[in-house]
Amino acid sequence: MNTGSSNDDPGTADTGVSHSPEKINSFKGSVVLIKYGGNAMTDETIKLGVIEDVVKLKQLGITPVLVHGGGIVIKKLLDDVGIKSEFIGGHRKTDEHAMSYVEMALSGNVNSEIVKLLNSRGARSVGISGKDAQTVTARKRIHRVIVDGEEQEADLGQVGDVDRIDTGLIETLVQNGYIPVISPVAVGDDLKDYNINADMFAGHMAGSLQAKAYVAMTNVDGILTDVGDPGSLIRSIQSDELKSKIGSEIQGGMIPKIESCVIALENGVQQAHIINGTKKHTLLHQLLTDNPPGTVIYRQEQI
């Protein structure tokens, strides 16, 4: 993908990260898809650090594209309007009434805040959702749960999966020097709005854009074989080996992040990264230094 990137964009002060020229050159002119969310969105200092890192990537001739979540903001807004959140197997059930507030939180609140901060740091950023220009078409998610030992389908309402992606609008934006910020809301062929898990949305988007790298931010240092032991961090791993750990060594909230990495890699992304987005300048350290602090996942043929 020809991004039309240049390194003459105005930006922020030096981040203090010692970059590897070889690493910079390896990413220059390429798309890096960043999934941004969780605690990195709620702490103002951390939030500004992420924004500075994204702008720095752009300054260096790399093309960042952001996909964001917003579960914390969604919960607060639903609480404020008196809508009780119901979860089935960890997924928020979303009826038509709740969906309007979900979209308000994601596209109206979180998205516009990220765009505002990027623009305030000298970048040119544009906020969109999967609905714009039919960038993402959703399909209703069929969620299965085990009840009394039997598998049953659970209706999550307007919760969707990615059905197909048209990258035309995003390619137009990046070729003209903009940083796209994408909200994981899309329309289905049934013309209903759907809320899509941001990790899954980001993994599919990274693959469709043929990103050089996909970066998933979380609140731990990377993939740990023992969640209670920071020393059990896996520094690098191949995707096939990683898939075998899902459900055993990899549990809970890390599973969708890992699955999104596998989706990205299986669809052409060269490398995926799991990083701790709550630590200052982790994004730059992970991509542009010789000692990345998180986990990097490679496709089988790259090992």
Secondary structure by P-SEA (a helix, b strand, c coil): ccccccccccccccccccccaaaaaaaccbbbbbbccccccccaaaaaaaaaaaaaaaaacbbbbbbbbbaaaaaaaaaaabbbbbbccccccccaaaaaaaaaaacccaaaaaaaaaaaaccbbbbbcccccccbbbcccbbbbbcccbbbbbbcccccccccccaaaaaaaaaabbbbbbcccccccccbbbbccaaaaaaaaaaaacccbbbbbcccccccccccccccccccccaaaaaaaccccccccaaaaaaaaaaaaaacccbbbbbccccccccccccccccccbbbbbccccc
